[in-house]
Amino acid sequence: VESSRQELHQAVAIRDDLRSELQTSQDLLTERRVQIQRLLHECESLKTQVNRLNIALENSDEMTSTRRDESQALSLELTEMTSQIRSLHADIESKDESIGKLNESV
């Protein structure tokens, strides 16, 4: 009878230990689930930030391309104006020469 009581006492102690370990494991599992949910939320937040940054980068690239095109157009316009100025300058010099020759002949 004493042996049975000891076995029963040991079985109850083992059961209590196992219940305690189960509770600890369940608590850890719950904690890990909360951490996973937090990480998933952070991941979604980071994805949103990356998408926003990609959009901003695309917009920046478009603006840069537009500014580059505008700069090239202005450069071409400046080149044309410079050419026109040189042509007008040459025309003025030619007309000055002609006027000078006419003055000499008079």
Residue pairs with C-beta under 8 A, 6 or more apart in sequence:
none
